[in-house]
Amino acid sequence: MRRFLPPLLIALALVGLFWAVGAAVLGGGLVDEVDAYNDRVTDATLEYVEEDEDFGEVVVHDVLADASLDPEPDAATAAVWDLWVRLVGAEVAAESISQFRVGDSDESDTLAYVYQGDNPQVFTLAVNLATADDEQLMVATLVHEYAHVFSFGPGEFDAKAVSCDTFEVVEGCAEPDSYLWAFYDAFWSGYDEHPDLENVDADIAYEFYLANDEDFVSDYAATNIGEDFAESFMTFVLEDDWSADSTTGAKLAFFTDYPELVDLREQMREAAAVELGL
């Protein structure tokens, strides 16, 4: 989950400009067509609306084998999903995400979240579209959520372990070669006390952050081990360079020990070069 600064962004700045120019040239015809498209899609998706604890009403889309969505998304939803697919790749998007849930709540401070359902091999991704004017925040949010996906994904935890020599959370016992166990061993094992590894209490997290503010890239990172990993990976992807002389710098340098994550960083930066201004 990513929960700071109110809601998300949508990668539509360039499209919005195109719409504006088209309306001026075509006397509003293009805008009328887009409005008609969105009305048509909205009517077709009413049966897929569900109640969500964080976002209120959400439209639930199934992710198909070719990484397309069913039902057909509206323009805003399609833009966010397209950004996700660009960041992680179509094959990974189709294999790791089974549902894409989209809400639009001004009252929620949750930007997005992922969770595993009955099948622990795949995730549901949920995004809040309440704001659409901050493309960099959208990129950051989706990078953060994907860090949860690959760090809690297949092979990272043993759900049937009888005993555990690493740490245990609801997903199971962290595998000795898992990303999160290595991250815990490097950065959380040295604290005399720290929040529960699955803590979600913001007050506990903020108190821990205030006592160790130089150790975290954000106050939200101090929530639990998973959020620290995701916020640190997000910063690793977005930052151009850093010094490993600090704890936060060492956390970013941690990811350079994994060639696949270095490659993922470059893939994500290239995919979001327009949004990030690179």
N, C-alpha and C positions, 0 to 999 in steps of 0.2 A: 504494500500500500504506500502511496505517497500522499501525505497530508500536511502540506503547508502552503502558505499563500493561497488565497481562494483559487478557484478552478483553473481549468485548462486553457488550451489554445488550440487553434486549428490552423493547418498550413494552407491558408487560403488568401494570403495577401496578393499574390500574383494573379490568382483567379479573380479576386475581387476587382482588381484593376482592369482585367480583361472585360469583365461584365460591364464596368462603368463606361469603358470606351465603346463597347458594342452597343450599349443603350443609346449613347450619343449619336452613333453612326446610323443605327437601324431604327431610331425612333422608339426605342423601348422594346422592340420585338424579341431580342435575345433574353431580356429580363423576363418578359412574359412567358417565354418557353421554359426558362429555368423554374419560375414559379409554378407553372403547370406540371413540370416534372416532379417537383417536390410535393405538390398536392397529390399527384398520382401515387407516388411512393408511400406517402403518409397514409392514404386510404388503404393501400395494400398491406400495410404493416400493423394495422390496429390490432389484429388478432395475436400479434407477437408481443404485445405490451404486458409487462409484469411489474409488480411493486418491488422496490429495492429499498433496503434499510438506509442506505446512504444517499441515494439520488432520487427517491420517490419513484416515479414511473420511469421504466427503462424499456427500450426496444431490444429484443433478444435476437441476435443473428447467429445462425449456425455457420461455422467455417467449413467450406467444402475442400475437397482434395486438391483443387487448383488454387487454393487460398482466396477464392471469391466468397462473397457473403450471400446467405439466403435467410430472409427475403432480401431483395435488392435494396441497398441502403440509400438514404437521401444524400444530397451533395456534401453536407457537412460530415456525416458519418463516413462516407466514402473517402473523404480527404484524410481523416485521421487514420482510418484503416490502411490507406495507401502509404502513409508515412510509416506506420508500423511494419508493413511488408517491406518497404525499402530499407528500414533499419536492420531487420533480422533476416531478410531473405524470404522469398515465397515458400520454399520448401520447408523451412523451419517454422514459418508462420502457420502453415497447414498442419504440420506434425505436432506442434506444441500447444496450439490454442484450438479448443473445440467450440467455444462460444465467444461472441463479442457483444457485450451489453453496453448500451449507450443511454445515458441520462442527461438531464439538463436542469440542474438545481442550483439556483443562486444561494440557497441557504446552507448548502453543504460545503465544508472545508476540505473534503476529500477530493483529490485530483483524479486518482485512478487506483485500482487495486487488481490483484490477480489472486485466484484461489484454485485449489485442486478439488475436484468432485469425487465421485465414486471411483473413477479411474485416475489413479495418481500419476499416470504417464502424461496427462494433458491438463491444461489449465483453462479457466475462464478469465478473460480480460474484460474489465469494466472501466469505462472512461466517462468523465463528467464534461459535458460540452457547454457549461454555463457561460463561459467567456470564450471569445474567438479572436483575440487580438494580441496574443503573445506567443509567437511561433517558437521562440527559444525555450519557453517554459514547457510547451508541448513535447519538444524533442527531449528535454531533460526528464520529463515525467515518464515517457515511454522507455527511455534507456534505463531508468531506475526500475521500472516494472519488469523489463526483460532480465535484469540482474537477479530478481527473485526467481524468474522462471528457470534460468540455467543453474542457479545455486541450490534450488530445492527440487530440481528435476530428476529424471531417472538416473539411478546409479549413485546419487548423492547421499541417500539415507537408506538404512535397513529397517523396514517397518516390522520385521519379524524377529529382530535380535532378542535373544534371551538375556544377555548382559551387554553392557555398553562401556567401553574404555575411553570414549571420546566425550560427547555430550548427547543428551537425549531431549528431543522436543516432540511435538505431536506427530510430526512426519516420521519419527523413528530415531534410530541411533545414527549419528553422523558417521559416514564411512571414513576410515583413516586417511584416504586420499581425496576427500571431498574439499571443495573450495572453502566451505564455512568452517570446517575443523582447522584447516591451515590458518584461516583468518583469526579464528578464536585463539589458537595457540600463540599466534604472533602478537595479538593486540588486546585480548580480553583476559587471558589467563593470569596476567600480572597484577590485576586489581585485587586488593584485599576484599572489597565488596563491589558488586555491580548489580544492576537490575536483573531480574529473571530474564533468561535468554528469550522468552516469549512475551516479555512485558509489553503492554499496550497503554499503560497509564501515563498520560502526558506529564503529570506533575512529578512522578517519579523520574521520568526521563529528563525533565528540565533540571531537576535537582542534581542529577548525576552529571549532566552537561555543565552546569555552573561549577561543579567541583573539579571538572576535567575538561574545560572548554578548549584547550589547545590540542586535545586528542581527537576532535571530531570535526568533520567538514561542515556540519550544520547541527543545530540543536536537535533536530528530528533524528539524526543519526544515532543519538544516544539512547533511543527508545529500546532497542534490543539488537542482538547480533545480526539478524537479517536486514534490519534497516540501516545499520552501520555499513554493512557490506554493500548494499544497493546504493546508498548515497555516495560512498567512496568510489564505487565503480562508475557511477554517473559522472562524478567529478573527474575521474581518470579519462573518461571519453571526451568531456567538454573542454578541459583545460589544455592549453598548448604545451606548457612545461611546468615543472615544479621542482622544489628542492626536497631531497629525501632526508634532510637533516632534522626535520621535525616529525612528530608522530603522524600528523596528517599527510605529510609528504611520503613517509614510509608506507602508509596505507595505499597511496596511489602507486608507489613503486612496487608494491606487493604484486600487482596484476601483471607487471612486466616479466614475472617468473613463469608466466603461462603464455606460450607463443600463440595459442588459439585465442586468447583474450586480447593480445596485442593486435592480431589480425582483425578481430571483431571491432576493436576501437577504430581502426582505419576504415573498415567497411561502413561503420555507422557515421563517421565524420564525412566520408564521401557522399553517403546517401542523403545526409542532411546539410550539405554544404550551403545550399541556398538559405535555409532557415537559420543557420548559424552564422551566416555572413563570412564563410571561409573562402 
